[in-house]
Amino acid sequence: MLYRIDIMTNKPNGVLYISVTNNLQERVKEHKLKKYPQSFSAKYNCEKLVYFESYKSGLEATKREKQLKR
């Protein structure tokens, strides 16, 4: 199983949202459909995938996510 860190943004590219997932297609779909309407990504309309990286371990992906968030 691959884990991915993804960076999403909104239409004017003013907000970045960084997360880890093991199903990138489903994650992007959730953002576009605003599956969690109270979430940060829904509030700021982060539905445009701009970047992702793949990792073999969830631990590696989480470490990279924290590094990017700094």
PDB file of N, CA, C and O in Angstrom:
ATOM      1  N   MET A   1       0.839  -1.170   0.000  1.00  0.00           N
ATOM      2  CA  MET A   1       0.000   0.000   0.000  1.00  0.00           C
ATOM      3  C   MET A   1       0.893   1.246   0.000  1.00  0.00           C
ATOM      4  O   MET A   1       1.881   1.316   0.732  1.00  0.00           O
ATOM      5  N   LEU A   2       0.537   2.203  -0.815  1.00  0.00           N
ATOM      6  CA  LEU A   2       1.262   3.471  -0.858  1.00  0.00           C
ATOM      7  C   LEU A   2       0.518   4.531  -0.062  1.00  0.00           C
ATOM      8  O   LEU A   2      -0.712   4.578  -0.057  1.00  0.00           O
ATOM      9  N   TYR A   3       1.274   5.366   0.599  1.00  0.00           N
ATOM     10  CA  TYR A   3       0.721   6.515   1.302  1.00  0.00           C
ATOM     11  C   TYR A   3       1.187   7.756   0.559  1.00  0.00           C
ATOM     12  O   TYR A   3       2.303   7.810   0.040  1.00  0.00           O
ATOM     13  N   ARG A   4       0.327   8.731   0.520  1.00  0.00           N
ATOM     14  CA  ARG A   4       0.674   9.955  -0.218  1.00  0.00           C
ATOM     15  C   ARG A   4       0.421  11.183   0.629  1.00  0.00           C
ATOM     16  O   ARG A   4      -0.562  11.260   1.366  1.00  0.00           O
ATOM     17  N   ILE A   5       1.324  12.141   0.512  1.00  0.00           N
ATOM     18  CA  ILE A   5       1.028  13.464   1.050  1.00  0.00           C
ATOM     19  C   ILE A   5       0.492  14.236  -0.144  1.00  0.00           C
ATOM     20  O   ILE A   5       1.005  14.122  -1.257  1.00  0.00           O
ATOM     21  N   ASP A   6      -0.533  15.011   0.099  1.00  0.00           N
ATOM     22  CA  ASP A   6      -1.117  15.797  -0.991  1.00  0.00           C
ATOM     23  C   ASP A   6      -1.221  17.248  -0.565  1.00  0.00           C
ATOM     24  O   ASP A   6      -1.419  17.564   0.608  1.00  0.00           O
ATOM     25  N   ILE A   7      -1.083  18.113  -1.541  1.00  0.00           N
ATOM     26  CA  ILE A   7      -1.265  19.545  -1.316  1.00  0.00           C
ATOM     27  C   ILE A   7      -2.408  19.993  -2.204  1.00  0.00           C
ATOM     28  O   ILE A   7      -2.368  19.856  -3.427  1.00  0.00           O
ATOM     29  N   MET A   8      -3.427  20.533  -1.556  1.00  0.00           N
ATOM     30  CA  MET A   8      -4.610  21.035  -2.257  1.00  0.00           C
ATOM     31  C   MET A   8      -4.643  22.551  -2.074  1.00  0.00           C
ATOM     32  O   MET A   8      -4.075  23.088  -1.123  1.00  0.00           O
ATOM     33  N   THR A   9      -5.313  23.226  -2.996  1.00  0.00           N
ATOM     34  CA  THR A   9      -5.490  24.668  -2.875  1.00  0.00           C
ATOM     35  C   THR A   9      -6.886  25.035  -3.370  1.00  0.00           C
ATOM     36  O   THR A   9      -7.618  24.188  -3.882  1.00  0.00           O
ATOM     37  N   ASN A  10      -7.240  26.299  -3.213  1.00  0.00           N
ATOM     38  CA  ASN A  10      -8.521  26.771  -3.722  1.00  0.00           C
ATOM     39  C   ASN A  10      -8.310  27.437  -5.079  1.00  0.00           C
ATOM     40  O   ASN A  10      -7.178  27.530  -5.554  1.00  0.00           O
ATOM     41  N   LYS A  11      -9.379  27.894  -5.696  1.00  0.00           N
ATOM     42  CA  LYS A  11      -9.300  28.439  -7.058  1.00  0.00           C
ATOM     43  C   LYS A  11      -8.310  29.599  -7.203  1.00  0.00           C
ATOM     44  O   LYS A  11      -7.532  29.602  -8.157  1.00  0.00           O
ATOM     45  N   PRO A  12      -8.306  30.577  -6.304  1.00  0.00           N
ATOM     46  CA  PRO A  12      -7.328  31.655  -6.484  1.00  0.00           C
ATOM     47  C   PRO A  12      -5.932  31.286  -5.972  1.00  0.00           C
ATOM     48  O   PRO A  12      -5.043  32.138  -5.947  1.00  0.00           O
ATOM     49  N   ASN A  13      -5.726  30.024  -5.562  1.00  0.00           N
ATOM     50  CA  ASN A  13      -4.439  29.556  -5.047  1.00  0.00           C
ATOM     51  C   ASN A  13      -3.978  30.338  -3.831  1.00  0.00           C
ATOM     52  O   ASN A  13      -2.781  30.571  -3.661  1.00  0.00           O
ATOM     53  N   GLY A  14      -4.905  30.742  -2.990  1.00  0.00           N
ATOM     54  CA  GLY A  14      -4.569  31.550  -1.825  1.00  0.00           C
ATOM     55  C   GLY A  14      -4.368  30.761  -0.548  1.00  0.00           C
ATOM     56  O   GLY A  14      -3.798  31.282   0.411  1.00  0.00           O
ATOM     57  N   VAL A  15      -4.826  29.503  -0.509  1.00  0.00           N
ATOM     58  CA  VAL A  15      -4.750  28.686   0.697  1.00  0.00           C
ATOM     59  C   VAL A  15      -4.159  27.332   0.324  1.00  0.00           C
ATOM     60  O   VAL A  15      -4.507  26.767  -0.713  1.00  0.00           O
ATOM     61  N   LEU A  16      -3.261  26.806   1.169  1.00  0.00           N
ATOM     62  CA  LEU A  16      -2.726  25.468   0.965  1.00  0.00           C
ATOM     63  C   LEU A  16      -3.231  24.544   2.062  1.00  0.00           C
ATOM     64  O   LEU A  16      -3.318  24.936   3.226  1.00  0.00           O
ATOM     65  N   TYR A  17      -3.564  23.312   1.683  1.00  0.00           N
ATOM     66  CA  TYR A  17      -4.012  22.296   2.622  1.00  0.00           C
ATOM     67  C   TYR A  17      -3.149  21.066   2.376  1.00  0.00           C
ATOM     68  O   TYR A  17      -3.108  20.552   1.258  1.00  0.00           O
ATOM     69  N   ILE A  18      -2.459  20.590   3.409  1.00  0.00           N
ATOM     70  CA  ILE A  18      -1.547  19.455   3.291  1.00  0.00           C
ATOM     71  C   ILE A  18      -2.071  18.309   4.140  1.00  0.00           C
ATOM     72  O   ILE A  18      -2.429  18.508   5.301  1.00  0.00           O
ATOM     73  N   SER A  19      -2.120  17.104   3.567  1.00  0.00           N
ATOM     74  CA  SER A  19      -2.600  15.945   4.327  1.00  0.00           C
ATOM     75  C   SER A  19      -1.946  14.661   3.837  1.00  0.00           C
ATOM     76  O   SER A  19      -1.240  14.652   2.829  1.00  0.00           O
ATOM     77  N   VAL A  20      -2.194  13.571   4.571  1.00  0.00           N
ATOM     78  CA  VAL A  20      -1.702  12.237   4.224  1.00  0.00           C
ATOM     79  C   VAL A  20      -2.907  11.351   3.927  1.00  0.00           C
ATOM     80  O   VAL A  20      -3.928  11.431   4.610  1.00  0.00           O
ATOM     81  N   THR A  21      -2.785  10.514   2.912  1.00  0.00           N
ATOM     82  CA  THR A  21      -3.870   9.592   2.569  1.00  0.00           C
ATOM     83  C   THR A  21      -3.294   8.324   1.950  1.00  0.00           C
ATOM     84  O   THR A  21      -2.170   8.326   1.449  1.00  0.00           O
ATOM     85  N   ASN A  22      -4.057   7.259   1.984  1.00  0.00           N
ATOM     86  CA  ASN A  22      -3.657   6.042   1.274  1.00  0.00           C
ATOM     87  C   ASN A  22      -4.562   5.814   0.059  1.00  0.00           C
ATOM     88  O   ASN A  22      -4.471   4.778  -0.599  1.00  0.00           O
ATOM     89  N   ASN A  23      -5.439   6.787  -0.236  1.00  0.00           N
ATOM     90  CA  ASN A  23      -6.313   6.711  -1.401  1.00  0.00           C
ATOM     91  C   ASN A  23      -6.503   8.131  -1.948  1.00  0.00           C
ATOM     92  O   ASN A  23      -7.458   8.826  -1.602  1.00  0.00           O
ATOM     93  N   LEU A  24      -5.583   8.534  -2.797  1.00  0.00           N
ATOM     94  CA  LEU A  24      -5.572   9.919  -3.286  1.00  0.00           C
ATOM     95  C   LEU A  24      -6.823  10.270  -4.092  1.00  0.00           C
ATOM     96  O   LEU A  24      -7.371  11.361  -3.934  1.00  0.00           O
ATOM     97  N   GLN A  25      -7.276   9.369  -4.944  1.00  0.00           N
ATOM     98  CA  GLN A  25      -8.473   9.661  -5.744  1.00  0.00           C
ATOM     99  C   GLN A  25      -9.686   9.913  -4.855  1.00  0.00           C
ATOM    100  O   GLN A  25     -10.457  10.842  -5.095  1.00  0.00           O
ATOM    101  N   GLU A  26      -9.848   9.090  -3.839  1.00  0.00           N
ATOM    102  CA  GLU A  26     -10.979   9.255  -2.929  1.00  0.00           C
ATOM    103  C   GLU A  26     -10.846  10.553  -2.140  1.00  0.00           C
ATOM    104  O   GLU A  26     -11.839  11.245  -1.913  1.00  0.00           O
ATOM    105  N   ARG A  27      -9.636  10.887  -1.723  1.00  0.00           N
ATOM    106  CA  ARG A  27      -9.416  12.117  -0.964  1.00  0.00           C
ATOM    107  C   ARG A  27      -9.789  13.348  -1.793  1.00  0.00           C
ATOM    108  O   ARG A  27     -10.466  14.249  -1.300  1.00  0.00           O
ATOM    109  N   VAL A  28      -9.350  13.382  -3.035  1.00  0.00           N
ATOM    110  CA  VAL A  28      -9.680  14.518  -3.912  1.00  0.00           C
ATOM    111  C   VAL A  28     -11.194  14.599  -4.111  1.00  0.00           C
ATOM    112  O   VAL A  28     -11.772  15.686  -4.083  1.00  0.00           O
ATOM    113  N   LYS A  29     -11.825  13.451  -4.310  1.00  0.00           N
ATOM    114  CA  LYS A  29     -13.284  13.408  -4.486  1.00  0.00           C
ATOM    115  C   LYS A  29     -14.003  13.964  -3.243  1.00  0.00           C
ATOM    116  O   LYS A  29     -14.954  14.736  -3.366  1.00  0.00           O
ATOM    117  N   GLU A  30     -13.542  13.567  -2.052  1.00  0.00           N
ATOM    118  CA  GLU A  30     -14.137  14.069  -0.806  1.00  0.00           C
ATOM    119  C   GLU A  30     -14.037  15.585  -0.710  1.00  0.00           C
ATOM    120  O   GLU A  30     -14.977  16.253  -0.280  1.00  0.00           O
ATOM    121  N   HIS A  31     -12.886  16.124  -1.116  1.00  0.00           N
ATOM    122  CA  HIS A  31     -12.712  17.578  -1.075  1.00  0.00           C
ATOM    123  C   HIS A  31     -13.664  18.273  -2.051  1.00  0.00           C
ATOM    124  O   HIS A  31     -14.311  19.260  -1.699  1.00  0.00           O
ATOM    125  N   LYS A  32     -13.742  17.761  -3.253  1.00  0.00           N
ATOM    126  CA  LYS A  32     -14.604  18.381  -4.261  1.00  0.00           C
ATOM    127  C   LYS A  32     -16.083  18.336  -3.876  1.00  0.00           C
ATOM    128  O   LYS A  32     -16.835  19.272  -4.147  1.00  0.00           O
ATOM    129  N   LEU A  33     -16.491  17.229  -3.238  1.00  0.00           N
ATOM    130  CA  LEU A  33     -17.889  17.082  -2.820  1.00  0.00           C
ATOM    131  C   LEU A  33     -18.172  17.683  -1.432  1.00  0.00           C
ATOM    132  O   LEU A  33     -19.310  17.682  -0.963  1.00  0.00           O
ATOM    133  N   LYS A  34     -17.124  18.189  -0.795  1.00  0.00           N
ATOM    134  CA  LYS A  34     -17.237  18.762   0.559  1.00  0.00           C
ATOM    135  C   LYS A  34     -17.919  17.771   1.507  1.00  0.00           C
ATOM    136  O   LYS A  34     -18.890  18.101   2.188  1.00  0.00           O
ATOM    137  N   LYS A  35     -17.384  16.558   1.529  1.00  0.00           N
ATOM    138  CA  LYS A  35     -17.944  15.487   2.348  1.00  0.00           C
ATOM    139  C   LYS A  35     -18.002  15.880   3.825  1.00  0.00           C
ATOM    140  O   LYS A  35     -18.926  15.487   4.537  1.00  0.00           O
ATOM    141  N   TYR A  36     -17.024  16.646   4.282  1.00  0.00           N
ATOM    142  CA  TYR A  36     -16.994  17.117   5.667  1.00  0.00           C
ATOM    143  C   TYR A  36     -17.154  18.640   5.644  1.00  0.00           C
ATOM    144  O   TYR A  36     -16.156  19.361   5.634  1.00  0.00           O
ATOM    145  N   PRO A  37     -18.390  19.137   5.635  1.00  0.00           N
ATOM    146  CA  PRO A  37     -18.657  20.567   5.418  1.00  0.00           C
ATOM    147  C   PRO A  37     -18.059  21.512   6.460  1.00  0.00           C
ATOM    148  O   PRO A  37     -17.887  22.697   6.177  1.00  0.00           O
ATOM    149  N   GLN A  38     -17.740  21.022   7.647  1.00  0.00           N
ATOM    150  CA  GLN A  38     -17.161  21.882   8.685  1.00  0.00           C
ATOM    151  C   GLN A  38     -15.628  21.884   8.664  1.00  0.00           C
ATOM    152  O   GLN A  38     -15.000  22.567   9.473  1.00  0.00           O
ATOM    153  N   SER A  39     -15.038  21.140   7.761  1.00  0.00           N
ATOM    154  CA  SER A  39     -13.578  21.010   7.722  1.00  0.00           C
ATOM    155  C   SER A  39     -12.910  22.256   7.142  1.00  0.00           C
ATOM    156  O   SER A  39     -13.547  23.081   6.486  1.00  0.00           O
ATOM    157  N   PHE A  40     -11.609  22.365   7.404  1.00  0.00           N
ATOM    158  CA  PHE A  40     -10.806  23.468   6.876  1.00  0.00           C
ATOM    159  C   PHE A  40     -10.885  23.498   5.355  1.00  0.00           C
ATOM    160  O   PHE A  40     -11.089  24.555   4.758  1.00  0.00           O
ATOM    161  N   SER A  41     -10.723  22.333   4.731  1.00  0.00           N
ATOM    162  CA  SER A  41     -10.707  22.285   3.263  1.00  0.00           C
ATOM    163  C   SER A  41     -12.047  22.700   2.654  1.00  0.00           C
ATOM    164  O   SER A  41     -12.075  23.322   1.592  1.00  0.00           O
ATOM    165  N   ALA A  42     -13.147  22.367   3.309  1.00  0.00           N
ATOM    166  CA  ALA A  42     -14.464  22.779   2.810  1.00  0.00           C
ATOM    167  C   ALA A  42     -14.668  24.276   3.017  1.00  0.00           C
ATOM    168  O   ALA A  42     -15.175  24.971   2.137  1.00  0.00           O
ATOM    169  N   LYS A  43     -14.270  24.758   4.180  1.00  0.00           N
ATOM    170  CA  LYS A  43     -14.438  26.179   4.499  1.00  0.00           C
ATOM    171  C   LYS A  43     -13.707  27.077   3.500  1.00  0.00           C
ATOM    172  O   LYS A  43     -14.214  28.131   3.117  1.00  0.00           O
ATOM    173  N   TYR A  44     -12.506  26.647   3.081  1.00  0.00           N
ATOM    174  CA  TYR A  44     -11.702  27.456   2.165  1.00  0.00           C
ATOM    175  C   TYR A  44     -11.720  26.945   0.726  1.00  0.00           C
ATOM    176  O   TYR A  44     -10.915  27.381  -0.097  1.00  0.00           O
ATOM    177  N   ASN A  45     -12.639  26.018   0.417  1.00  0.00           N
ATOM    178  CA  ASN A  45     -12.812  25.479  -0.941  1.00  0.00           C
ATOM    179  C   ASN A  45     -11.530  24.910  -1.541  1.00  0.00           C
ATOM    180  O   ASN A  45     -11.227  25.159  -2.708  1.00  0.00           O
ATOM    181  N   CYS A  46     -10.784  24.153  -0.756  1.00  0.00           N
ATOM    182  CA  CYS A  46      -9.554  23.519  -1.242  1.00  0.00           C
ATOM    183  C   CYS A  46      -9.919  22.246  -2.001  1.00  0.00           C
ATOM    184  O   CYS A  46     -10.084  21.178  -1.411  1.00  0.00           O
ATOM    185  N   GLU A  47     -10.039  22.381  -3.300  1.00  0.00           N
ATOM    186  CA  GLU A  47     -10.456  21.232  -4.111  1.00  0.00           C
ATOM    187  C   GLU A  47      -9.590  21.033  -5.351  1.00  0.00           C
ATOM    188  O   GLU A  47      -9.934  20.235  -6.224  1.00  0.00           O
ATOM    189  N   LYS A  48      -8.480  21.741  -5.438  1.00  0.00           N
ATOM    190  CA  LYS A  48      -7.589  21.634  -6.594  1.00  0.00           C
ATOM    191  C   LYS A  48      -6.272  20.990  -6.139  1.00  0.00           C
ATOM    192  O   LYS A  48      -5.527  21.582  -5.358  1.00  0.00           O
ATOM    193  N   LEU A  49      -5.990  19.780  -6.628  1.00  0.00           N
ATOM    194  CA  LEU A  49      -4.751  19.090  -6.291  1.00  0.00           C
ATOM    195  C   LEU A  49      -3.604  19.736  -7.055  1.00  0.00           C
ATOM    196  O   LEU A  49      -3.639  19.824  -8.282  1.00  0.00           O
ATOM    197  N   VAL A  50      -2.580  20.188  -6.321  1.00  0.00           N
ATOM    198  CA  VAL A  50      -1.448  20.831  -6.991  1.00  0.00           C
ATOM    199  C   VAL A  50      -0.156  20.032  -6.877  1.00  0.00           C
ATOM    200  O   VAL A  50       0.786  20.269  -7.633  1.00  0.00           O
ATOM    201  N   TYR A  51      -0.102  19.059  -5.914  1.00  0.00           N
ATOM    202  CA  TYR A  51       1.141  18.312  -5.727  1.00  0.00           C
ATOM    203  C   TYR A  51       0.890  17.086  -4.864  1.00  0.00           C
ATOM    204  O   TYR A  51       0.024  17.106  -3.990  1.00  0.00           O
ATOM    205  N   PHE A  52       1.648  16.013  -5.106  1.00  0.00           N
ATOM    206  CA  PHE A  52       1.624  14.863  -4.201  1.00  0.00           C
ATOM    207  C   PHE A  52       2.948  14.119  -4.270  1.00  0.00           C
ATOM    208  O   PHE A  52       3.662  14.190  -5.271  1.00  0.00           O
ATOM    209  N   GLU A  53       3.266  13.408  -3.204  1.00  0.00           N
ATOM    210  CA  GLU A  53       4.440  12.541  -3.121  1.00  0.00           C
ATOM    211  C   GLU A  53       3.976  11.196  -2.569  1.00  0.00           C
ATOM    212  O   GLU A  53       3.037  11.140  -1.775  1.00  0.00           O
ATOM    213  N   SER A  54       4.639  10.103  -2.991  1.00  0.00           N
ATOM    214  CA  SER A  54       4.267   8.761  -2.545  1.00  0.00           C
ATOM    215  C   SER A  54       5.327   8.177  -1.621  1.00  0.00           C
ATOM    216  O   SER A  54       6.523   8.411  -1.795  1.00  0.00           O
ATOM    217  N   TYR A  55       4.864   7.413  -0.635  1.00  0.00           N
ATOM    218  CA  TYR A  55       5.737   6.761   0.335  1.00  0.00           C
ATOM    219  C   TYR A  55       5.234   5.355   0.606  1.00  0.00           C
ATOM    220  O   TYR A  55       4.036   5.090   0.511  1.00  0.00           O
ATOM    221  N   LYS A  56       6.148   4.452   0.944  1.00  0.00           N
ATOM    222  CA  LYS A  56       5.783   3.069   1.249  1.00  0.00           C
ATOM    223  C   LYS A  56       5.236   2.921   2.653  1.00  0.00           C
ATOM    224  O   LYS A  56       4.512   1.966   2.935  1.00  0.00           O
ATOM    225  N   SER A  57       5.568   3.847   3.537  1.00  0.00           N
ATOM    226  CA  SER A  57       5.110   3.730   4.924  1.00  0.00           C
ATOM    227  C   SER A  57       4.343   4.978   5.355  1.00  0.00           C
ATOM    228  O   SER A  57       4.674   6.099   4.969  1.00  0.00           O
ATOM    229  N   GLY A  58       3.317   4.752   6.161  1.00  0.00           N
ATOM    230  CA  GLY A  58       2.539   5.861   6.699  1.00  0.00           C
ATOM    231  C   GLY A  58       3.377   6.750   7.592  1.00  0.00           C
ATOM    232  O   GLY A  58       3.160   7.961   7.645  1.00  0.00           O
ATOM    233  N   LEU A  59       4.334   6.160   8.296  1.00  0.00           N
ATOM    234  CA  LEU A  59       5.223   6.922   9.171  1.00  0.00           C
ATOM    235  C   LEU A  59       6.076   7.902   8.371  1.00  0.00           C
ATOM    236  O   LEU A  59       6.238   9.058   8.763  1.00  0.00           O
ATOM    237  N   GLU A  60       6.623   7.430   7.240  1.00  0.00           N
ATOM    238  CA  GLU A  60       7.419   8.296   6.370  1.00  0.00           C
ATOM    239  C   GLU A  60       6.563   9.448   5.834  1.00  0.00           C
ATOM    240  O   GLU A  60       6.997  10.600   5.816  1.00  0.00           O
ATOM    241  N   ALA A  61       5.351   9.122   5.400  1.00  0.00           N
ATOM    242  CA  ALA A  61       4.453  10.131   4.841  1.00  0.00           C
ATOM    243  C   ALA A  61       4.088  11.172   5.894  1.00  0.00           C
ATOM    244  O   ALA A  61       4.062  12.369   5.608  1.00  0.00           O
ATOM    245  N   THR A  62       3.808  10.715   7.109  1.00  0.00           N
ATOM    246  CA  THR A  62       3.449  11.629   8.190  1.00  0.00           C
ATOM    247  C   THR A  62       4.627  12.527   8.551  1.00  0.00           C
ATOM    248  O   THR A  62       4.445  13.712   8.830  1.00  0.00           O
ATOM    249  N   LYS A  63       5.813  11.974   8.546  1.00  0.00           N
ATOM    250  CA  LYS A  63       7.026  12.759   8.834  1.00  0.00           C
ATOM    251  C   LYS A  63       7.192  13.869   7.796  1.00  0.00           C
ATOM    252  O   LYS A  63       7.496  15.011   8.140  1.00  0.00           O
ATOM    253  N   ARG A  64       6.990  13.520   6.521  1.00  0.00           N
ATOM    254  CA  ARG A  64       7.122  14.507   5.439  1.00  0.00           C
ATOM    255  C   ARG A  64       6.019  15.554   5.528  1.00  0.00           C
ATOM    256  O   ARG A  64       6.269  16.733   5.277  1.00  0.00           O
ATOM    257  N   GLU A  65       4.796  15.140   5.882  1.00  0.00           N
ATOM    258  CA  GLU A  65       3.694  16.085   6.032  1.00  0.00           C
ATOM    259  C   GLU A  65       4.043  17.135   7.094  1.00  0.00           C
ATOM    260  O   GLU A  65       3.844  18.331   6.879  1.00  0.00           O
ATOM    261  N   LYS A  66       4.556  16.688   8.220  1.00  0.00           N
ATOM    262  CA  LYS A  66       4.927  17.620   9.300  1.00  0.00           C
ATOM    263  C   LYS A  66       6.042  18.553   8.864  1.00  0.00           C
ATOM    264  O   LYS A  66       6.055  19.730   9.222  1.00  0.00           O
ATOM    265  N   GLN A  67       6.988  18.013   8.080  1.00  0.00           N
ATOM    266  CA  GLN A  67       8.077  18.835   7.571  1.00  0.00           C
ATOM    267  C   GLN A  67       7.538  19.929   6.650  1.00  0.00           C
ATOM    268  O   GLN A  67       7.972  21.079   6.732  1.00  0.00           O
ATOM    269  N   LEU A  68       6.604  19.579   5.782  1.00  0.00           N
ATOM    270  CA  LEU A  68       6.028  20.567   4.861  1.00  0.00           C
ATOM    271  C   LEU A  68       5.194  21.616   5.599  1.00  0.00           C
ATOM    272  O   LEU A  68       5.179  22.785   5.215  1.00  0.00           O
ATOM    273  N   LYS A  69       4.511  21.199   6.645  1.00  0.00           N
ATOM    274  CA  LYS A  69       3.668  22.138   7.401  1.00  0.00           C
ATOM    275  C   LYS A  69       4.499  23.159   8.179  1.00  0.00           C
ATOM    276  O   LYS A  69       4.019  24.250   8.488  1.00  0.00           O
ATOM    277  N   ARG A  70       5.732  22.806   8.490  1.00  0.00           N
ATOM    278  CA  ARG A  70       6.612  23.774   9.165  1.00  0.00           C
ATOM    279  C   ARG A  70       6.962  24.856   8.198  1.00  0.00           C
ATOM    280  O   ARG A  70       7.694  25.782   8.546  1.00  0.00           O
TER     281      ARG A  70
END
